[in-house]
């Protein structure tokens, strides 16, 4: 008899089933069972934010959520931000504004910012700082992360850039 529970969920737009031990965290399930290693584990206490993913559109510390709690949910990880080879505006803005250094905390910041911008694309810089204060970075000093989120918000509000055509 298996101690695992079969769950169904949507991860980055793809319906999936998984068999998960009830005590296994969503972070471990994503990384080890589904091989989505972009979600990083830092403190494993919900403090650092490196493991942030979106569950039903809301930022969640995946180290504090059990995988079985994601049954029936839609989960979006950093792997689900880009559209094929096209970077998400947040990824592009982080790159352009040097919003990362070592990169360990970056997936958590990207997912936190994605959820926040989807909820409120008109955040002020003060609101952006307040949202980002829940994640920890030991390298950047946060200013370039704030600049990146601001740029991404502007790009996202403007809509997608026209596609280049080949003649």
N, C-alpha and C positions, 0 to 999 in steps of 0.2 A: 504494500500500500504506500502510495506516494504522499508526502506531506505538501506537495505543490498544489497550487490552485490555478486553474486555467482562466485566463482573462483575455478579453478582447479590447483593443484600443486602437486609436489612429495615431501614428507617429509620423510627423512631417508629411502629412497628407496620405499616408499609406495605411490601410487597415491591416492589423496584425493580431496574431494570437501569441500568447506566451504562457508558459507554466512557471509560476513564481512561488517561492517559499513565502509564506505570510510575513515573515520577519525581515525579508530582503528590501532594502531601500529602493526607491525609484531610480536613484543615481546608479546604484550597482546593477540594477536590471538593465538600464539603458547601456551602460558601459560594457558589462560582462556578457549579458544574454543577447542583447541586440547589436552589440559591437559599435555603438555610437559613442566613441571615445572623446568627442568634443566637449562633453559635459565633464568638467573637472571637479575632483574632490579635494578640498582644502582642509578645512577644520573639522568637517563632519559633525558640526554642532549647530549649523544654521547661521553662523556669525559672519563668515567671510563672503558668501554670495557666489563663489566660483561655480557652484553646482546649479545655478538658477536656470530653470527652463520655464516654458509657458505651458500651463495646464488649463485647457478651456479658455485660453487667451490671457490668463493671469500669471504673473511671475510667481514661481514657487521654488523654494529651496528643496531640490530633489533629494538631498541627504536626509531631510526630515519627514519625507512622505514615503509610505510603503508603496511598493510597486502594485500590490493588489488594490490600493486605493485609486489607481488610475484606470481601473476596469470601466469601460464605457467612455472614457475621456479622450480628448484630443490633446496630444502632447507635441510640442514643437521644441526642437533642440537647435543648437547653433548650426548643425548640418542642414537644417531646413530653412535657413535664411536666404541663401543664394538661390538664384533661379538658373540652374545649369551653370554655365561659365560666367554668368552675370552676377556680380556681387550685389548684395542688398545695400541700399543707401547707407545704412549704419556701418557695414563692413568697409565700404568705400571711404566713408568719412573718417573712420578710425585710421585707415591707412594714410589718407591724405593729411590728416592733422596729427600724426604721430601719437595717437591715442593709446598706444600700447608699447611696451618695451619687452619684458620677458614673455608676455602673452598668456601667462597662466590664468589670470583673472579675466581676461578678455571675453571668453564665451559667456560668462556670467553677466558681465556688463552689457554685452550685446543683447542678450535675451531680456534683461531687466529693462533696458532702454526701448527695445522693440515693443514690449508690453505696455510701457508707459506712453510711448508715442502713439500707439494704436488707440489707447484710451483718451489721450489728450495731446493732439499734435500741436497745440498752441501754448505749450508750457513756456514760462519765462525762464531765464537763466537761473533764478533763485529756485524755482520749482524743479528744474533739472538737477541742480546741486542737491536739493533735498532728497529726490528719488535716488540719485547715485550714492548718497551718503550711506546707504544700507549695504553697499558692497565695499570690500577692502582691496586696495592696490598698494603695493609697497614700492613701486617703481616710478610711477608717472607724476605724482603730485596732483592728479585729477584735472588740472586746467585744460589739458588737451582732450581729455575725455569729454568734458563739458562742451568744448568747441566742436568736437565731432558730433555729439548728439544734436547740438543746435543746427549744424550744417545738414545733418540727415533729416531733421524735422523740416527744414526749408525745402529740401529736395523732394521729400515725400509729399508735402502739401502741393508742390508744383505739378506732381504727377510724373509718369514715366517719360523719359526722354524719347524723342522720335528715333525709330530704328533706322540705321543707315541702310541704304539700298545699294545693291551692286548693279552696275550697268553693263 
